[in-house]
Amino acid sequence: MILSEQVLSLLFCFIWGFVYYFLFYKFKRFLVFSKFNLLYNIIFNLTMSIGFFMGIVKINDGILNIYFLIFIILGFVLSRFIFGKFKCQI
């Protein structure tokens, strides 16, 4: 994998952490307080996973590395910190 693909993949993973947190925060009431919460949770995570892998396939032919997961978690935690600290209404 060349350097530009790696940088683009890391940026995509970092932004995906933000997107995942934003959508999870928006659909939290459906995922937690619903009669079918397990079904909604499975569908939500499956959709997010398929979207992530489709993006990675477009960028670098589907090559996954452990630091992609680290950047997703970093984006998720950073977005939680930003939205929680400033009390942003999403």
matplotlib code that plots the C-alpha trace (Angstrom):
import matplotlib.pyplot as plt

x = [0.0, 1.4, 1.6, -1.3, -3.6, -2.5, -3.1, -6.5, -7.5, -6.5, -8.5, -11.5, -11.3, -11.0, -14.0, -15.9, -15.5, -17.2, -20.0, -20.5, -20.8, -23.2, -25.5, -25.4, -26.3, -29.2, -30.6, -29.9, -33.6, -34.4, -31.5, -32.0, -35.6, -37.3, -39.2, -36.9, -33.7, -31.5, -32.8, -32.3, -28.8, -27.8, -29.2, -27.5, -24.1, -24.3, -25.2, -22.3, -19.9, -20.9, -20.6, -17.1, -15.9, -17.3, -15.4, -12.2, -12.5, -12.9, -9.8, -7.3, -8.8, -10.0, -6.7, -7.3, -4.7, -4.9, -4.2, -7.5, -9.4, -7.3, -8.2, -11.9, -11.9, -9.9, -12.5, -15.3, -13.7, -12.7, -16.2, -17.7, -15.4, -16.2, -20.0, -20.0, -17.8, -19.5, -23.0, -23.7, -27.2, -26.9]
y = [0.0, 3.4, 6.3, 8.3, 5.2, 4.8, 8.5, 8.4, 5.2, 6.6, 9.8, 7.7, 5.6, 8.6, 10.3, 7.0, 7.1, 10.5, 9.3, 6.2, 8.2, 10.7, 8.1, 6.0, 9.1, 10.0, 6.4, 5.6, 5.8, 3.2, 1.0, 1.0, 1.9, -0.2, -3.5, -4.9, -3.4, -6.5, -6.5, -2.8, -3.0, -5.9, -4.1, -0.8, -2.4, -4.6, -1.5, 0.5, -2.4, -2.9, 0.8, 0.8, -2.1, -0.6, 2.6, 0.7, -1.4, 1.8, 3.3, 0.5, -2.7, -3.9, -4.2, -3.9, -3.1, -2.9, 0.8, 1.4, 0.1, 2.3, 5.3, 4.4, 4.2, 7.4, 9.2, 7.8, 8.8, 12.3, 12.9, 11.8, 14.2, 17.1, 16.6, 16.0, 18.9, 21.5, 20.1, 20.2, 19.3, 16.9]
z = [0.0, -1.0, 1.4, -0.1, 0.3, 3.9, 4.7, 3.0, 4.7, 8.1, 7.5, 6.3, 9.5, 11.7, 10.1, 10.2, 14.0, 14.0, 11.7, 13.8, 17.0, 15.4, 14.0, 17.2, 19.2, 16.8, 16.8, 20.4, 21.4, 18.8, 19.7, 23.4, 24.3, 21.7, 21.9, 19.2, 20.4, 19.6, 16.1, 15.6, 17.1, 14.7, 11.7, 12.7, 13.3, 10.1, 8.0, 9.5, 9.0, 5.3, 4.7, 6.3, 4.2, 1.0, 1.7, 2.5, -0.7, -2.7, -1.1, -0.9, -2.2, 1.2, 3.0, 6.7, 9.4, 13.1, 13.1, 11.1, 14.2, 16.4, 14.3, 14.3, 18.1, 18.3, 16.2, 18.2, 21.5, 20.3, 18.9, 22.2, 24.0, 21.7, 21.7, 25.4, 26.4, 24.4, 25.0, 21.3, 20.3, 17.3]

ax = plt.figure().add_subplot(projection="3d")
ax.plot(x, y, z, "-o")
ax.set_aspect("equal")
plt.show()
